[in-house]
Amino acid sequence: MTNSLAIFEGYKIRRHYDENTEIWLFSVIDIIQVLIQQPDFQAARKYWNKLKERLKKEGSESVTNCHQLKMEAADGKKYLTDTADPETILRIVQSVPSPKAEPIKLWLAKVGYERMQDMADPSRSVDRARQFWQQHGRSEKWVQQRMMGQETRNKLTDYWKDHQIKKEEEYAILTDIIHREWSDVTVQDHKDIKGLKTQNLRDHMSEAELIFTALAELSTRQIAESVNATGMQENEVAGKKGGRIAKKARLELEAKTGKKVVTGENFLPPTTKRQLTKKKS
């Protein structure tokens, strides 16, 4: 499955793309938040729980067709969340009196169409990512580095996939090992340093952080390939060695420049940064 995040009128809607069925699965509570215009997650969750009870009593299959998947919450941890495919979501939408019902229907259709376009022409999704980063103030140089790093990351995960690394948790463990080796902090600690919650860490890295992440992952893959590392134990060893190569380069750069590579700099909007400052003080 492919993790992703979609935006509808400022609301973040979590989703998974199931490669086997080729269908998007959306977080039901996130859709409910949009429909009832409720920014508070817990209030939306309570609304959905009551709606589920009503739908069950009515004999609706909508609740039965929902599937629980682990999705990342605002605290950065993953919890089981009710998800549903577009057809089931549309049925749920019809059960909620809301002026947002029709816009959501059109949005779901658009999302599905975009995925079909991406499958026919993968370069479209790359172009959309580039446009997104540029619209959010990233320089062309940063965008190029981000995309190069993503390509390096994809080659590494492709290697893992072909060498008995299948579970999502295993990908996360290996990624954290590599990250900790080159940066001296875990992925979560790095996000905390930058004041991130649900945001993608790499989307808020500096050029230097992106370069060293890519170097660590490139080194890891090439070391793994050289010994045909298979399974978790062997790939953990390759990850540590690859991360240490990038760490050595990082320490040399920091010694020469007197500047730390891992920093709290991010691309969060000014309002979010002010909120973080208030919390710290």
N, C-alpha and C positions, 0 to 999 in steps of 0.2 A: 504494500500500500504506500501511496505517496501522500505525505502531509502537506497541507497548504492552508492558506488563509485568504479569505475573500472579504472585500469591504463593500457594504451597502449603506449609503447615506451616513457614513461615519461609524457605523456599527461593524465590529469585527465578527465575521462568521467563520467558525472553524469547519474544516472539511477534510475528508480523506478520499483519495482516488483509488478505487479497487481495481488493480491491474487485471485481475481474473475476470471480473464481470464488466470492466470498462465503464463503471458507473461512479459518479460522485456521491458520497454519503455526507450529509450536512448535520451539524449539531442542532438538534431540535430546540434546545433552550435558547441558542443564539438567534434562531429564526423567531421564536416567541418574543424575545426582547425587542426585535424590530416591530413586530405586529402590534404589541401593546405599548410601544414607545417607552420602555422601561430600562433605564441605564443600570439599575441595580440588579445584579445577577441573581441574588438570592430571592428577590421578589419575583423575577421571571421563573425561577425554578419552582417556587410554590404554585404559581399560576399553572405551569405545565403539569405538576403533580395532580392538581384538582381537575384539569382538563382530561388527563389520562383516566382518572376514575370515571368521569362522565362518559367518555368514549367507550370504555369497557362495558359500562352498564347498557349503553345503546347497542352493543354488539358490533362496534366498528372494528375493522381489521387494522386500522392505522397503528394502534399501540402494539399489536402483535408483530407488525412488520418493522418495528424499530429494533435496532441492534445496538448493543452497548460496546463502545470502543474507548480505549484510553486516549484522551486528548489533553493537551497542555492547558492548564488553567492560569489565572492571573498571577498566582504565586510561583509559576514556573514548574510546578509539579504536574504529573499526569494522573487523571482520574477517569474512571469509567463514566461515560456520558452517552445518553440516548442519541442515536443518529438514525437518519432515514434517507432513502433515495429520493430523487426529485418527485416521483409519482406520489409517494407517501406524504412527503412534505406538502404537496399541493392539497391533499385531502385534509391535512391538519390545518392548513391555512384557511380552508373553507369553514372550519369549525370555530374560527376566531373572528368576531366582529371587529373589523379594523379597516380604516381607509388605506392602509398600506398593503392590503391583500393583493390588489391588482399589480402594483409595482413589483412586489416580491415575485409574483408569477412570471412577469416579463423578465425579471433579473435571472431567475432560475433557467429560463429558456436560453437567455444570452450566455450564461455560464456554460451550459451544455454545448451550445454551438461553438463557443471558443475552444473547448476541449477537442471537438471533432476537427476544427481547423488546425490545432496544434499537432494532432496525430498525423494529419495529411501533410503538414509543413512545420516541423519542429522549430524552424527558425523564427516563426511568429511568436512563440513564447519567449524566446531570447530577446526579440525586439521589444516586446512588452515590458520585460524586466528592465532593459536599458532605458526605456522611456520613463518607467516608474522612478528609477534612481535619479535620472536627470531632472524630473519634475520636483524631486525632493532635495534639490540643491547639490547633488554629487557632481564633482568635476569629471570631465571626460577621462582623465588619467585614472581617477578612482574607479570609475565604471569598468575600464579595461582591466584593471587589477582584480576587481571583484569577479569579473567573468572568467578571467584566467584561473583564478583560485577555484571557482566552481568547477571548471573543466578538470582541474587536478583532483578535486574531491570526487568527482564522478568516476574517474578512472580508478581511484582507490576503492570506492564502494563496489564497482564492477568486479574488481579483483576479489574482494571479500566474498561477494555473492557466489563466485565460481569456486571458492575454496572453503566451503562449509561454514560460512558465516551467514546465517539466515534470519535470526531473530532481531527485531528492532532494538531490544535491550543490549544485544551483543554489539551492534553498531555503535550504540551510545557509549558503552564501556570502552571500546577500542578508541573511539574519538576522544574520550576524556583522558585516556592514557597518553595519547600523542600530545594533546593540548597541555596537559600538566607537565610533561617532560620538557617541552620547548619554552613554556611561559612561566613555569613554577606556580601556576594557579589552575584550579579546575575550571571547566567551562562555566559552571554556576557561579563560582567566585569571580570570574572575569565579568559575567553579566552584572553581578552585584556591584562591582567596582564602577561600572558604567551606568548604574542606576536603571538597568533594564528589567522588565518583567516578562511580558509575553513576546517582546520583540526578538527578532533574529539577531544573534550576536554578530555574525559576519557583516550584516547590513550596517553595523555601527562601529566597525573596526576602522582604524586609520590605515593608510597605505602600508605602513611598516608592519602592523599587526597582520594584515592580509598576506603580505609577502612571506613572513615567517611561518604563518599557518600553512601556506602553500608549500614552502620548502620542507616543513616537517612531514606533510602528507605525501609529497613527491618522494622524499627519501624513504619513507615507510614502505611505499609501494615497490620501489626499486629493490630495496633490501628483501622484502617478502618474495618478490619474483626471483631473486637470485638464489634463494634456498627453497623455493616452492612451498612457502609457509602455508599450512593447512590447519584449519580449526582455530579455536580461541587461543590456546596456549602458545602456539607458534606465532600467531599474528600479534599477540601481546608483546612478545620478544621483539618482533620487527618494529612494532609501534614505539617501543621504548628507545630502540636504537635510532630510528628515524627522527624522533622528537629531540634526542640529545644532539644530533647533528645541527638542527636548527637552533637549539639552545646555545651551543658553542658560538655560532655566528651572532646570535643576539647579544651575548655577553661581550663579545669583541666590539660590536657596534656601540653598545652602551658605554664601554670604557673609552672609546675614541670620542664620542659626542657628549658624554656626561648627561644624556637624556634616557629616561626609561622608555622602552618600547610599549609595554603594557600600561595604558593610562585610562583615566576615567572619561576621556573625550568621547562624545557620541553625537548623533544627529537627531536627538529628540527635539520636538517643538519647544519653543521658549516657555510655554505654559507648564509643560511637564517638568522642565528643569527647575522652574520656580517652586513647584510643589515639592520636588525632591529636596531643595535647599531648605524649605520650611520644616520638613520632617526631620532633617539632620540637626537643625538648630532647635 
